[in-house]
Each structure stands twice: as structure tokens, then as C-alpha cells.
Amino acid sequence: MSGFLMQLGGPLQSWGEHSAFTDRDTVSHPTRSGLIGMIASAFGIPRDQAVADVTDVDGGSASPTAFGRLTHLRFTVRCDRPGTRLRDFHTVGGGYPAHRTVPTAKGGRRGAGMTTIVSHRGYLSDAVFTVAVTAPDDPGLAAECAEALAAPRWPLHLGRRSCPPGALFLLRADVPDPVGELRTVPLARPRPGPVRPVDDEPGGTPDSSAATVTVRFTADTPFPDDFLAGFPADSPPDSPPDSPRDVPRDASLVAPRDASPVAPSSTSGRSSVSTLNDEPVRLKSRDRVYRSRPVYATSCRLPADLCAGHGLAYIDALDAYLHPSQPERSVP
């Protein structure tokens, strides 16, 4: 199944799922509504046309729209770096004269001493995700989206307009198997440090580095049968599963309490571990409607050799992956 690969990384990104009024949250991975909205911006689809389907005037069957075609896209997300959760706050309405303060629900204006509203907004700082995009039900759609993302009509953003993507964005525009390719694209994370042997004693020296690292994957649909086939079944202990640092893992990716604990390499991609309310129905400026949908997630072990670090080291590794015939650029 052909498609394309893109990488979502930048200083900040935010993928809201149940934001309301003064509390704007973010989940720990890109959402369908955020990704579809970003691609809609690349096509230049205006807000008043961001409707998944349009019902006939006579009440007949709904007909697809340009925005509705984008809901046929399927996303498989690899978490290269979970990032760090950041909570910011904004103020609005303070310091204005009475006739320009924030309106109330009754049609009036906020009175003296009550003009300032504080809103809290969540972000992921320094996170990186590699995303495989396919469209099994609409041949040709993935190629059109890749072309639009290569030359977007409107600026792209990672969940919010204040979060532009990094320079590494569209990695490959035509990939025969983009989901399987997630197992070979260099990871934007440093290689784990040395590990000590089991019988380590105080004052001993570290053993060799970990052979594998745990990587988190999420998808719209169950993972293909052969997706986990290439992952090692018996690997030494490695880095902990991906989750934003300094806080517990997002509830959207936590298995039910009655689920049996399993090793990351044997986690089944067939079982839904959560439900997100992020399937866009309408994304108009004042009329945003979403449907709930299942999220499939698994943690797998990839070779630690895929960890390419940061900065120039990662760019060199990615260049070697994209152009295997060219030697890596040496850094003095």
C-alpha cells in the first residue's frame, strides 16, 4: 500500500482532544483532526468548506467533499521523542475600556475587576513523530496530499498556529510500504547509554550498550499482520517506553486496568487501547464537531543502531537513509 512519510518536529506542538474554553489540552501524539486539518491547509480548503460530507437538500444521501476525501487518510505514528509537557497560560481582556472588555453570555460586558481571563494551554516541547500516511480507499489521494504538502497554499502548523513544523517535514513522497518503512527510518533520539551486566558489583565497569530501544506506535486501524514480524522477541532490557517526561503517560495510551501486562515486543496491535474524540466532521470557525474513534497502540523494540541523535548527526543519518548511494558527510 503506497503512501508517504512525514516528520513532525519543532520547538512546540499541541494536539488537543477535549479542549474547552480556558483549558486547552494536548494528548501525547498527533491527532487525526490535527493532521487532517494541517493537510487541508496545504490544499487551501477554507474553514467554511471544512465539512466531511454534505447532505442533499431533499434529505438524500451525503456526497463527499474535498475535505471529506481527507478523512479517507490513514495515519500510523511512530514516537521518536515524546518530548516534555509544557503548560503555558495566556491572558485576554485586561486593560481595555468597559466597552471593549470580554463579552458575557448574556450579551453584556465584564465589569471592573473581572475583565481579565486566564487560559491554560498544554504543549509538547521538543517532541518528534514520524508519520506514515496511506489512503487504501482512495487511490491517488496520498500522492495528491504529498504534492500539496511539498508546496502548501497556507502555512502549516503542528496543532496550533503558534507551532510551525521544523525544516525536516516531508521525508519521502512515494513509498511502496510507508508503514513498514517506519522500522528503518532513523530515530530522532540519542542512542541509549551503556548498561551494566546483571551480576554488576559496586565499582564495576559498564557492559556494552543496549541492543534495542522501545518505540511507541499508534494507528487509526489495526496494525498489519506482518508489522510486528520483524521485531525481536527476546531482547535485553532497554530504554523505558515512550512518554512525555516529568508526567505520567497520557491516559489515551494506557491499557484498561483489567488488561494483562505483556512485554512491549509481544504487545498486540490488534487491540484498541483507547478511544479519542478526534475524527473531524466539521471544522468550521464556530462549528466544530468530532466523532469518537478507536486508537490502536503498541510498543515495539527497534535496533538501537537506528538512534541517530540530534542536529547534524541526525541530518547525516537521514541523508544516508534517503540517498544510500552517497557517502555520509564527515564532520571535522
VEXFI-807869 format. One line per field, with one value per residue: residue number from 1; y, x negated, z negated of N, C-alpha, C in turn. Coordinates in pm, whole numbers. Each point is the difference from the previous one (the first is absolute). Layout:
N
num	(NUM,...);
npy	(Y,...);
npx	(X,...);
npz	(Z,...);
capy	(Y,...);
capx	(X,...);
capz	(Z,...);
cpy	(Y,...);
cpx	(X,...);
cpz	(Z,...);
END
This chain:
332
num	(1,2,3,4,5,6,7,8,9,10,11,12,13,14,15,16,17,18,19,20,21,22,23,24,25,26,27,28,29,30,31,32,33,34,35,36,37,38,39,40,41,42,43,44,45,46,47,48,49,50,51,52,53,54,55,56,57,58,59,60,61,62,63,64,65,66,67,68,69,70,71,72,73,74,75,76,77,78,79,80,81,82,83,84,85,86,87,88,89,90,91,92,93,94,95,96,97,98,99,100,101,102,103,104,105,106,107,108,109,110,111,112,113,114,115,116,117,118,119,120,121,122,123,124,125,126,127,128,129,130,131,132,133,134,135,136,137,138,139,140,141,142,143,144,145,146,147,148,149,150,151,152,153,154,155,156,157,158,159,160,161,162,163,164,165,166,167,168,169,170,171,172,173,174,175,176,177,178,179,180,181,182,183,184,185,186,187,188,189,190,191,192,193,194,195,196,197,198,199,200,201,202,203,204,205,206,207,208,209,210,211,212,213,214,215,216,217,218,219,220,221,222,223,224,225,226,227,228,229,230,231,232,233,234,235,236,237,238,239,240,241,242,243,244,245,246,247,248,249,250,251,252,253,254,255,256,257,258,259,260,261,262,263,264,265,266,267,268,269,270,271,272,273,274,275,276,277,278,279,280,281,282,283,284,285,286,287,288,289,290,291,292,293,294,295,296,297,298,299,300,301,302,303,304,305,306,307,308,309,310,311,312,313,314,315,316,317,318,319,320,321,322,323,324,325,326,327,328,329,330,331,332);
npy	(-119,76,92,79,52,43,101,-13,106,56,126,22,-86,4,-112,96,-53,59,85,87,109,9,-123,17,-124,-100,-90,-122,13,16,83,-74,66,-7,-128,-33,75,-56,-118,27,47,-112,-54,77,-101,95,70,88,-58,15,-66,-107,31,9,16,-71,101,-102,4,0,-90,-8,109,-63,66,109,60,-47,26,106,-24,-25,101,-79,19,-33,22,29,-26,91,113,-43,59,123,-31,99,70,69,130,38,129,32,118,-10,110,-52,100,44,82,-31,-17,-115,-39,13,-114,97,20,1,74,-56,-1,108,-30,-16,94,-42,-72,-101,-36,-128,-14,-124,-30,-55,6,27,-20,-124,5,-125,48,-121,52,-62,-47,-111,87,72,-83,39,-17,-104,-31,27,-68,-94,12,1,-98,-41,48,16,9,-57,80,-93,-74,-22,2,96,116,-1,-115,69,-77,-97,15,-106,0,22,-118,-73,34,-101,-64,-113,-2,113,-85,-91,112,9,-125,80,94,72,-36,100,-80,32,-66,-103,40,-26,-131,-26,-96,-111,-61,122,38,56,106,-81,-47,95,-74,-76,85,51,-119,28,70,39,-25,108,-78,90,-47,35,-96,-124,-27,7,-118,54,94,-90,-55,119,13,22,-130,-28,112,47,31,92,106,79,-46,45,112,106,61,-36,-74,-56,-120,53,32,71,-27,3,-124,-65,25,-57,78,-114,18,60,-71,111,-98,-36,132,-30,26,-115,30,58,94,70,103,60,119,-54,-68,86,65,104,81,46,129,1,-102,-52,-105,-91,-111,-92,-47,-126,-14,-45,-61,8,-66,33,-98,109,-30,-2,-70,-7,3,114,21,115,112,36,-66,52,122,-29,-53,104,77,-74,12,129,6,-127,48,105,19,-34,121,13,-1,108);
npx	(-85,0,-90,-6,-120,41,-76,58,-77,-22,-24,119,84,125,49,90,63,-7,-64,13,47,-25,35,-119,41,-83,22,-47,88,-36,103,105,70,-108,-22,129,11,-116,43,114,-84,-68,122,6,47,89,10,62,-106,-41,74,12,128,69,106,64,47,26,-114,-53,-71,-97,-49,-112,-77,-67,61,115,-62,-37,128,-31,-75,-107,-15,-126,-3,-127,-11,-70,57,38,-118,10,89,60,24,58,-2,120,-9,127,19,-119,25,115,52,100,4,-125,55,-32,71,120,43,26,-114,-37,-62,-119,32,-19,-128,77,-78,-93,-18,-28,-69,11,-121,24,-130,-53,-101,-61,124,-17,80,-15,65,58,21,117,54,22,91,-108,-20,-122,78,-74,-8,130,14,-83,62,116,-46,-45,118,12,132,28,-49,-90,67,-65,125,-90,52,-15,29,-93,5,-87,-130,-17,70,1,-9,106,13,-76,65,-53,-72,67,99,-35,-4,100,-26,-18,94,-112,-26,82,-92,-63,-110,63,-27,-122,16,26,-88,73,-120,40,-122,7,-17,93,-39,59,104,22,21,121,47,102,96,77,84,71,100,67,123,58,-71,46,-111,-67,38,-63,72,42,11,-45,79,-110,8,-131,14,-122,4,89,8,55,127,34,-24,81,-117,-29,76,110,-3,29,115,-17,-115,78,-46,116,57,99,-81,-43,-97,-57,-100,-74,-94,83,0,127,-28,63,-42,117,-90,63,72,-16,34,-59,107,-54,108,-21,-78,124,-12,131,-40,-53,10,-13,-48,44,-122,-25,-90,-84,-55,-129,-77,-97,-85,-71,-82,-87,-47,134,-41,35,55,-69,52,-127,-19,116,-32,-123,53,80,-104,-70,108,13,-132,35,5,39,-132,-6,50,-130,5,-73);
npz	(0,107,-28,-107,-27,-117,-37,-118,12,-117,-31,60,-52,45,-53,3,-105,-119,79,-99,55,-131,29,58,14,-18,95,-17,98,127,9,31,-89,-79,32,-6,-110,-35,44,-66,-92,19,3,-107,-74,29,-112,79,56,-125,88,-77,-13,111,-78,92,71,83,-69,121,67,-89,53,38,-81,39,-101,45,115,-71,-31,128,-42,-3,-133,16,-130,28,-128,69,-35,-120,-21,-39,-91,64,-110,94,-24,42,17,-16,51,-55,-73,38,71,-72,106,-40,-118,-58,108,-57,-54,-87,67,-128,-90,-16,-131,-74,11,106,49,-84,109,-80,107,-29,53,44,-10,110,-83,118,36,42,107,38,106,8,121,-6,111,-71,-42,24,100,-18,-108,-38,130,6,-115,42,117,-67,-78,120,35,-133,14,-118,-95,-24,-87,-112,40,-16,32,-131,62,65,108,-25,30,-82,110,131,-58,33,126,33,-98,51,-112,-15,-31,89,71,-88,40,106,-11,8,-125,-21,-50,-111,32,-56,-123,-50,2,-127,-15,5,6,35,-32,-120,77,49,116,73,34,105,99,-33,35,-82,57,-99,99,-18,40,72,18,116,58,-14,-66,115,50,104,-65,-89,121,36,-107,-72,-27,2,-71,-25,-128,26,78,-92,-1,122,-61,5,-13,-124,80,-58,58,118,-59,112,-64,-105,-13,24,-118,67,75,57,-90,104,51,16,13,-99,-17,-7,127,-27,-121,-6,-28,90,-33,116,-42,110,32,88,-39,-81,70,3,23,14,72,-109,80,-97,55,-83,-21,33,-96,90,-101,15,-84,82,13,23,100,-101,101,-9,-126,60,-118,-13,47,26,-114,-41,40,-45,-112,-6,29,-86,-77,27,-13,0,123,-77,-11,-129,-28,7,-130,27);
capy	(119,114,120,85,14,136,9,113,41,143,39,-28,-48,-22,-78,-1,-102,43,139,75,130,48,-113,-57,-113,-69,-140,-27,-32,74,-47,-1,132,90,-37,28,145,50,-30,88,129,-13,8,129,-16,99,-52,-21,-121,-112,-88,-133,-38,94,-69,64,83,-85,-99,-121,-45,103,-6,38,129,-2,-27,-135,-96,-11,-93,-135,-23,-81,45,-83,95,-51,102,4,63,43,139,39,76,139,62,145,69,123,89,77,89,94,130,65,76,-84,-42,-94,-118,-128,-12,-106,-82,73,108,118,3,-25,121,35,-103,-133,8,-87,-145,-77,-132,-90,-73,-102,-22,-95,72,-79,-133,-34,-115,-36,-41,-64,40,-81,20,-125,9,107,-2,129,108,21,74,138,65,23,112,123,29,47,142,32,130,78,-49,-120,10,-125,6,140,88,44,-115,-37,-121,19,-5,-137,-19,-106,-82,-72,26,-118,-116,-117,-49,99,-51,-84,81,59,-82,23,142,33,56,131,-9,-49,-141,-19,-17,-136,-70,-85,-140,-35,-24,117,28,139,27,-71,80,-28,-96,58,79,-76,-38,46,107,-14,107,-2,21,10,-9,13,-133,-105,-13,-116,-124,-14,118,-37,-121,26,48,-108,-48,-9,103,41,121,119,125,-12,37,143,81,133,-3,75,-22,-135,-13,50,-101,-52,-110,-94,-116,-15,-57,-145,-59,-72,63,-76,65,87,-66,-90,72,-19,120,-23,39,144,32,124,64,144,76,86,-23,124,4,138,81,140,89,0,-123,-111,-123,-115,-131,-86,-110,-79,21,-122,37,-107,35,-99,21,19,0,125,63,99,126,83,119,130,93,-44,-145,-57,38,-88,-134,5,15,-132,-83,45,-13,-104,-10,108,-18,97,117,-3,125,15);
capx	(85,-89,33,-116,-50,-31,-51,56,-89,-14,-12,125,117,112,104,113,104,123,-17,123,-5,-131,-92,-35,-87,-67,-29,-143,-35,86,137,53,54,-112,-70,88,8,-126,-1,100,-67,-89,84,68,144,41,74,142,14,-58,110,-32,98,110,125,83,109,117,-23,-56,-129,-103,-102,-130,-57,-146,-43,42,-96,-114,31,-37,-140,-32,-126,-72,-92,-111,-48,-146,-26,128,-5,32,125,-14,131,-12,127,22,103,73,105,-44,-50,84,115,117,73,-82,-34,50,146,56,101,127,-8,-60,-146,-50,-14,-132,-61,28,-19,-107,23,-124,20,-115,-19,-103,-84,-110,-123,-111,47,-15,79,-8,137,27,134,52,141,39,132,2,-127,-44,15,-125,-91,47,-30,-144,-28,47,-86,-129,18,129,60,0,-102,32,-30,9,110,37,-69,-126,-91,-38,-83,-142,-45,21,145,39,-120,8,131,55,-58,87,56,-44,12,-116,-121,-23,-97,-135,-34,-76,72,-50,-27,-136,-14,-4,-133,-41,74,-87,43,90,-76,-85,-38,-43,-131,-21,7,120,-6,29,123,122,13,128,70,145,60,146,73,146,57,146,55,-89,-125,-4,-47,-145,-68,-84,-76,-143,-53,-57,86,-78,-102,-36,70,-41,56,142,93,11,106,-53,-73,41,141,40,40,134,103,48,-84,-14,87,101,-53,13,-83,-115,-125,-77,-125,22,-19,111,127,80,50,137,94,12,-30,66,91,-21,105,-76,35,69,123,-2,-103,26,-51,89,79,-95,64,-88,51,-95,-52,-97,-142,-78,-135,-89,-140,-85,-144,-73,-145,-53,-79,82,-5,-98,-32,60,-78,-67,-13,124,15,-87,60,119,-47,-48,119,71,-90,-94,-118,-92,-67,36,-86,-84,-2,-135);
capz	(0,12,-75,-20,-136,-43,-137,-72,-107,-14,-141,-69,73,-90,67,-93,20,-67,-42,-17,-65,-47,-22,130,-31,109,-22,13,139,93,14,137,34,22,122,113,12,56,143,61,18,115,119,4,-23,-101,-115,26,81,-74,-38,53,101,17,29,100,-52,-18,-104,57,-50,-7,104,-56,33,5,-137,-33,55,-91,-108,44,-30,-117,-57,-97,-62,-81,-94,-9,-129,-57,-41,-137,-9,-41,-21,10,-24,77,-54,99,-52,-102,39,100,-53,-28,120,78,-80,52,-7,-83,67,3,96,-59,-11,-135,-79,-53,-83,54,145,49,1,11,61,-12,125,-9,117,-6,35,54,40,141,44,141,32,128,47,110,33,67,64,99,73,51,-98,-74,88,7,-127,-5,89,-65,-114,51,37,-61,33,-124,-94,-76,-142,-75,-96,-21,93,-60,-1,136,8,24,138,47,-7,92,17,127,58,66,-68,25,-126,-100,-137,-22,6,-131,-71,51,-2,-121,-113,-46,-143,-24,-32,-146,-56,-36,-105,-78,-3,-110,-122,-20,-137,-16,54,125,123,79,108,131,9,26,141,51,-70,7,79,-5,126,-6,134,12,26,-52,70,91,-62,10,-53,-113,31,6,-126,-80,-107,-122,1,-136,-45,73,-50,-36,107,24,-61,-31,-125,-119,-30,40,139,29,-22,127,45,-109,19,-104,-123,-2,103,-51,41,98,40,116,128,28,-7,121,64,38,-104,-21,-138,-40,94,9,66,90,141,34,79,48,-65,26,-104,-116,-1,7,-44,15,-39,-70,82,-76,23,-18,-44,-41,-21,64,-12,123,-23,-53,105,69,-74,70,-76,30,80,122,0,50,140,78,3,84,137,42,22,119,115,-44,88,-31,-128,-102,-8,-120,-78,-57);
cpy	(124,119,86,8,148,-5,128,30,150,36,-34,-61,-32,-65,-17,-106,36,142,70,129,35,-112,-69,-108,-41,-146,-24,-37,78,-66,2,138,98,-28,31,151,60,-25,84,140,-4,10,137,-12,97,-63,-30,-121,-123,-87,-134,-46,101,-77,78,79,-85,-106,-130,-34,113,-20,47,138,-14,-29,-143,-106,-21,-93,-144,-31,-83,36,-105,86,-74,113,-9,58,48,145,20,82,139,59,151,64,129,83,77,90,102,132,73,84,-90,-51,-98,-122,-124,-7,-115,-76,72,119,128,-6,-25,132,23,-110,-141,-7,-100,-147,-68,-137,-79,-87,-96,-18,-119,74,-100,-144,-19,-126,-23,-68,-62,28,-85,35,-122,8,105,4,138,113,28,80,146,75,30,118,131,38,50,148,46,138,92,-57,-121,22,-133,13,141,88,50,-109,-40,-128,34,-12,-138,-32,-115,-83,-69,9,-124,-124,-119,-51,96,-50,-90,79,68,-78,29,147,31,67,132,-1,-49,-148,-15,-26,-143,-57,-93,-145,-28,-17,114,22,146,20,-69,95,-36,-102,71,74,-90,-26,52,116,-21,123,-19,29,14,3,14,-136,-105,-11,-122,-122,-11,116,-36,-118,24,47,-115,-38,-4,99,37,124,122,122,-16,40,150,60,136,1,85,-15,-144,-3,43,-112,-61,-119,-103,-113,-7,-71,-152,-68,-65,69,-89,78,84,-72,-92,68,-14,132,-13,53,151,30,128,45,150,66,99,-31,121,-23,138,75,147,85,-6,-126,-118,-124,-116,-128,-73,-111,-77,35,-130,39,-123,57,-113,36,9,-2,135,73,103,136,85,131,124,76,-60,-151,-65,34,-88,-140,-3,14,-134,-95,37,-17,-102,-10,105,-23,108,113,-4,137,14,14);
cpx	(-89,51,-124,-34,-24,-45,50,-89,-13,-14,125,100,109,114,116,103,130,-15,134,-29,-144,-100,-23,-104,-83,-17,-146,-43,93,138,43,51,-113,-72,85,13,-126,-6,103,-58,-93,77,66,151,44,85,147,26,-58,109,-23,96,113,125,81,114,124,-21,-57,-135,-102,-102,-132,-44,-152,-58,37,-94,-117,28,-26,-147,-15,-141,-54,-115,-105,-51,-151,-44,133,1,32,128,-28,140,-18,134,3,105,64,100,-45,-48,82,108,123,68,-80,-42,67,152,41,105,134,-3,-60,-152,-40,-24,-141,-51,21,-29,-102,39,-135,34,-130,-8,-117,-75,-91,-124,-106,43,-20,81,-24,131,4,144,38,146,50,132,8,-134,-33,9,-130,-99,41,-34,-150,-39,42,-90,-137,6,135,50,1,-106,50,-35,28,104,51,-83,-133,-107,-36,-84,-146,-34,16,148,44,-125,-4,142,65,-69,93,68,-42,10,-119,-129,-30,-102,-143,-40,-78,86,-63,-12,-143,1,-8,-142,-30,88,-97,50,86,-75,-95,-27,-43,-143,-29,10,123,-26,32,133,119,15,128,52,150,59,151,59,148,53,151,68,-93,-127,2,-59,-152,-76,-97,-92,-149,-60,-56,91,-72,-114,-33,77,-54,63,147,90,15,116,-60,-63,69,148,33,37,144,103,50,-81,-21,100,103,-57,6,-84,-121,-128,-77,-125,25,-10,115,136,76,48,144,99,0,-24,68,99,-25,114,-65,23,81,125,15,-107,18,-44,84,86,-95,63,-95,75,-108,-46,-101,-143,-73,-143,-79,-139,-87,-146,-63,-150,-49,-85,80,-4,-113,-29,74,-86,-60,-14,126,22,-87,59,123,-38,-52,115,71,-84,-108,-126,-104,-67,43,-100,-77,-2,-137,7);
cpz	(0,-80,-14,-149,-30,-145,-64,-119,-2,-146,-81,97,-100,76,-96,34,-70,-55,-10,-76,-43,-24,133,-20,121,-38,37,141,93,15,146,40,29,130,124,20,60,150,74,22,120,131,14,-14,-109,-109,33,90,-70,-59,66,107,1,40,103,-65,-28,-107,52,-61,6,111,-58,47,10,-138,-40,54,-96,-118,39,-29,-127,-47,-97,-53,-81,-88,-9,-135,-58,-42,-147,0,-55,-12,-7,-34,81,-72,113,-72,-100,58,104,-67,-8,127,86,-81,58,-13,-92,79,12,95,-54,5,-144,-72,-50,-93,51,150,55,-12,21,59,-9,126,-13,130,-24,49,46,32,150,29,149,37,139,39,120,24,75,74,110,73,58,-101,-73,85,11,-128,-11,87,-63,-117,43,38,-55,39,-121,-95,-79,-148,-67,-110,-26,91,-54,2,143,1,26,148,61,-12,91,33,136,54,61,-56,22,-127,-113,-143,-33,-3,-133,-82,43,2,-128,-105,-44,-151,-19,-31,-151,-48,-35,-110,-72,2,-122,-130,-32,-149,-11,50,131,119,79,109,131,-2,29,149,62,-82,19,69,0,136,-31,143,-6,11,-60,83,92,-69,-1,-63,-112,31,-5,-131,-82,-115,-134,7,-144,-41,71,-60,-31,114,9,-75,-28,-139,-107,-33,34,146,19,-14,130,49,-110,18,-112,-122,-2,107,-63,45,95,34,123,132,35,-11,131,54,41,-103,-17,-147,-45,106,-5,75,96,148,47,85,63,-78,34,-119,-127,-9,22,-64,29,-38,-80,93,-83,39,-31,-33,-38,-23,53,-19,137,-30,-49,103,79,-69,56,-72,46,101,126,7,55,147,89,12,90,147,54,25,130,127,-33,85,-30,-135,-100,-2,-129,-65,-63,-151);
END
